[in-house]
Amino acid sequence: MSTRRHIGAVCGLCLAAMTASAARAEGTLHTLRVNGPNSLRINIVVLSEGYVAAEEAQFLADATNALASFDVTSPWDEYQSYFNEYAIFVASNESGSDHHSGEVPILRDTYFNSTYDSYGVPRALTIPPNDWDPEWSHGDGKVYTLLAEHVPDYDLALVLVNDPTYGGTGGAFAVVSVHPAVPEIVMHEFGHAYAGLGDEYEYWQGCGLDADQDRYEGDEPPEPNLTIETNRALVKWTWLILGSTPLPTTTNANCAICDPQPNPMPAGTVGLYEGGYYYHCGAYRPVYSCKMRWLGVDFCPVCREAIVRSHYERVSPIDSMIPVTPSDTIGLSEAETLRVVTKTPMTHALRIAWYTDGSPFTPPIPATAIIPGSALGAGTHTVKCVVDDTTGLVRNDPGALLRDSAMWSVSVQCTCPCHGDPLCDGMANIQDVVKTVEVAFRGIAPVADPACPKQRTDVSCDGVTTVIDVVKVVNVAFRGAHPATEYCDPCGP
Amino acid sequence: MDITKRLRAAILAAALTALILGPSTVQSENKTSGGIAFLTVLLTHDSVQLTGWTITKGTLRQPRTPTDRGNLEYEALSLSGDVVWKGSLSDPLVRRLEYEDPDNPGQLKAKIIKADTARFVVRIPADAVIDRITFYRVERRSEAGEKSAAVRRLLGSVSCPWREVKK
């Protein structure tokens, strides 16, 4: 290693150390709700901003409230158990946030240096970098440092600002105030960040305020809830459109303005409504009003479907398979117990289907299969458990995201060391002939081997011990016949 | 002692202090087979530069299906060029501020803020086989102003920092 490279390497380590050390001792992690290991759940983190040390309990209450809206909003509510929720408290020197727009600016000394009035928008609540403080390390950088320290496997993060004034913005993580109406915009922003949903409103600054939003001329939007396609068969939410719904469902007669017409269809009807993706014409949204267009209304069926699919992009419907090892060996007289632990939506159960070597079977307890080795037979078998979320919230799942499976290879061993040798002394002789006769003619109970499917005296493998078996044992004991030619294969079919 | 010497001494002292008091989450060389790497990247219109990195404990969950939602994509590549990890994010140079219209409750408004430079963080597994991280900008035809399929333009690569340390 050259000296220069060595210095570079050491400095690389220094940089990493310094990068992470800024908030090492800062921040207290609180668990708001845990439904499973982070690796198996979607992890949401709320970080405190503008709370002084004495307001930690208030922050936890506010964080809980901010997330509570998810428990009562479809489709998030159905999948509450798929989420873990954490809160990271870090104290600010002062409560609140900066407000620059008043006659006398209000400036607060807060941990992330949050501010309203970002980029000239009073309600745009941001943390640096922004037009008031361009330094990344004062805002976003601190968020990442705290997340790396406390919940590095987070999925969604939210900075909750202790200020009653309505405000917030989205982005890599949302920044929102504690105003009671804020959860609505949180859900809208999570629709972007989590499910890749697009904005369904048809302007930037507002109807009549934009000069160049007449017609969208671009490519098909990648967002699942916006399209330029009007061919019924090719619309990306075609399975949600009734055959009786006209397409386009609405058309904007004057692309210079937002379409003023009221909804001509019953509320919630899925179709193609012109206007969306910030344009008056050329782009279509799935319903007249959805939470991706207006706050205070429900997510539309198309957005709900995208959100549920997003759950399953991240986590499987199966939490674990037991045994964890995919292969096991049992004896014929033993039983293999296989189990899957599935996730549990709030109001419906996941469908569980079992297959042995491709043939379906239904165990009494859906998640647990107890399979006798004798039922499988000697040899190696494949046992598969398929778990499906058949929720009505998703009508189309082309990537089979709502399905996962667990598979085991089960080897069933057959051992019959005493077959044709009922006394099991290693050879067929007169005593074995006597025993076979007793079983065949004198009502003596047959002798079974635990790991063998056939009785010791049933050397013809026909299920009973008869004179045929006596003759065969005699042949082997006294007439020099070889067991392989005289006896059946006790492990055979 | 002139200013340069003082500066050097200060940097050396800071470096040593950071090494001694550094966080437990930062792992040294040869200990990168597990963990989550947070890479801080400085982006301009046509370049990327690694400005910081941290490795924490934990495991980054592999998405069950690749999602190409953002228009900035990144791939962590092995020495042989195999893609070890990939992800995407919205272009950090374009910030969309969304807010509710105070005069029309429920109605959303948006404002686009464009920047010439931006920092962002990507997370990748702290995998010892990763050699470099390559960044691409995905340009759709609407943005490119021409009728063609989306194209992926190479922005640049950064060497895997823990590999650099290991050398």
Interface residues (C-beta under 8 A of the other chain):
Chain A: M1 R5 G8 A9 V10 C11 G12 L13 C14 L15 A16 A17 M18 T19 A20 S21 R24 N38 S39 S118 Y119 V121 P122 R123 A124 T126 P129 W136 D140 G141 Y144 T145 A148 E149 P152 D153 Y166 G167 G168 T169 G170 G171 A172 A181 E184 I185 H188 E189 G196 D199 Y201 Y203 W204 Q205 G206 Y216 E217 G218 D219 P222 Y278 R293 W294 L295 G296 V297 Y312 E313 R314 V315 S316 G399 L401 D404
Chain B: A14 A15 A18 L19 L21 G22 P23 T25 V26 S28 E29 I36 F38 T40 G52 W53 T54 I55 T56 K57 G58 T59 L60 R61 P63 R64 T65 T67 D68 R69 L89 S90 P92 R95 R96 L97 E98 Y99 E100 D101 P102 N104 P105 G106 Q107 L108 K109 A110 K111 I112 I113 A118 R119 F120 V121 R123 R140 R141 S142 E143 A150 P161 E164 V165 K166 K167
